[in-house]
Amino acid sequence: MLRRLLKKEEGAELVAFLILVPILLAIAMLIWQMFLFGHAMVVTGNAAREGARAAAACEGSVAAGRNAAFAAASGYEIDPSISRGSTVVAHVRTRVPVLRIPYFSPDGKEVWISATSRMKRERGPKCR
């Protein structure tokens, strides 16, 4: 009787499918997470550049730099800091969205990406 059951191949496709689906889903989620990291890196660099550019054009206005950084990184949680002098320095930290899988993802882990941009301060119109 055991030999007869071992010779039957009914349901073999279902078993293979059930083994492969979680693996394929994990690969898809890893690819999506890599996309989120890459996009956050581009947005962070752009926000730092825009913040430094706005602050440099507005005679070192910290408020103009922060507003430009927030506008460039819409949709992301950022923490910009602008320092002025003869060179304006904009440092932006961005929180990267992390995919959470219930029962498998560690809780409380946040991933931040940072970028810094420097621009020479310009003599231009005073901005608000």
C-alpha positions as CSV (number, residue, x, y, z in Angstrom):
1,M,0.0,0.0,0.0
2,L,2.8,2.4,0.8
3,R,4.4,1.7,-2.6
4,R,1.2,2.5,-4.4
5,L,1.0,5.9,-2.5
6,L,4.6,6.8,-3.3
7,K,4.1,6.1,-7.0
8,K,1.2,8.5,-7.3
9,E,2.2,12.0,-8.3
10,E,-1.2,13.7,-7.7
11,G,-0.8,17.0,-6.0
12,A,3.0,17.4,-6.7
13,E,2.4,20.7,-8.6
14,L,0.5,22.1,-5.6
15,V,3.3,21.3,-3.3
16,A,5.8,22.9,-5.6
17,F,3.6,25.9,-5.9
18,L,3.2,26.3,-2.2
19,I,7.0,26.1,-1.7
20,L,7.8,28.6,-4.5
21,V,5.2,31.3,-3.7
22,P,6.7,32.5,-0.4
23,I,10.2,32.6,-2.0
24,L,9.0,34.6,-5.0
25,L,7.1,37.0,-2.7
26,A,10.2,37.6,-0.6
27,I,12.2,38.3,-3.7
28,A,9.6,40.8,-4.9
29,M,9.5,42.5,-1.5
30,L,13.3,42.8,-1.5
31,I,13.3,44.4,-4.9
32,W,10.7,46.8,-3.8
33,Q,12.6,47.7,-0.7
34,M,15.7,48.4,-2.8
35,F,13.7,50.7,-5.0
36,L,12.5,52.6,-1.9
37,F,16.1,53.0,-0.7
38,G,17.2,54.3,-4.1
39,H,14.3,56.7,-4.4
40,A,14.9,58.0,-0.8
41,M,18.6,58.6,-1.6
42,V,17.7,60.6,-4.7
43,V,15.1,62.7,-2.9
44,T,17.5,63.3,0.0
45,G,20.3,64.6,-2.2
46,N,17.9,66.8,-4.1
47,A,16.4,68.2,-0.9
48,A,19.9,69.1,0.4
49,R,20.8,70.7,-2.9
50,E,17.6,72.7,-3.1
51,G,17.9,73.8,0.5
52,A,21.4,75.0,0.0
53,R,20.6,76.7,-3.3
54,A,17.6,78.6,-1.8
55,A,19.5,79.7,1.3
56,A,22.5,80.8,-0.7
57,A,20.3,82.8,-3.1
58,C,18.5,84.5,-0.2
59,E,21.6,85.8,1.5
60,G,21.8,82.9,3.8
61,S,18.2,82.7,4.9
62,V,17.8,79.6,7.0
63,A,14.0,79.7,6.6
64,A,14.1,79.8,2.8
65,G,16.5,76.9,2.8
66,R,14.3,74.8,5.2
67,N,11.2,75.6,3.1
68,A,12.9,74.6,-0.1
69,A,14.2,71.3,1.4
70,F,10.7,70.4,2.7
71,A,9.2,71.2,-0.7
72,A,11.8,69.1,-2.6
73,A,11.2,66.1,-0.3
74,S,7.4,66.1,-0.3
75,G,6.1,62.8,0.9
76,Y,9.1,61.9,3.0
77,E,9.8,62.6,6.6
78,I,13.0,64.8,6.6
79,D,15.1,66.6,9.2
80,P,16.9,69.5,7.5
81,S,19.5,71.8,9.1
82,I,21.0,74.8,7.4
83,S,24.1,76.6,8.6
84,R,25.2,79.9,7.1
85,G,28.5,81.7,6.7
86,S,30.4,82.5,3.6
87,T,29.3,79.1,2.5
88,V,25.8,77.8,3.1
89,V,25.7,74.1,4.2
90,A,22.4,72.1,4.1
91,H,22.3,68.8,5.8
92,V,19.2,66.7,5.3
93,R,18.2,63.4,6.9
94,T,15.4,61.4,5.4
95,R,13.5,58.5,7.0
96,V,13.3,55.6,4.6
97,P,10.0,53.7,4.5
98,V,10.7,50.1,5.5
99,L,8.4,47.2,4.6
100,R,7.1,45.5,7.7
101,I,6.1,41.9,7.7
102,P,4.1,40.9,10.8
103,Y,5.9,38.4,13.1
104,F,9.1,38.6,11.0
105,S,10.2,42.3,10.9
106,P,12.0,43.7,13.9
107,D,10.0,46.5,15.5
108,G,11.4,50.0,16.2
109,K,14.1,49.9,13.5
110,E,14.2,53.1,11.5
111,V,16.5,53.7,8.6
112,W,17.7,57.2,7.9
113,I,19.7,58.4,4.9
114,S,21.6,61.7,5.0
115,A,23.0,64.1,2.4
116,T,25.0,67.3,2.6
117,S,25.3,70.1,0.1
118,R,27.4,73.3,0.2
119,M,26.9,76.4,-1.9
120,K,28.7,79.7,-1.9
121,R,26.5,82.5,-0.5
122,E,25.3,85.0,-3.1
123,R,24.6,88.7,-2.8
124,G,21.0,88.8,-4.0
125,P,17.6,89.9,-3.0
126,K,16.5,89.4,0.5
127,C,13.9,86.6,0.5
128,R,11.1,86.1,3.0
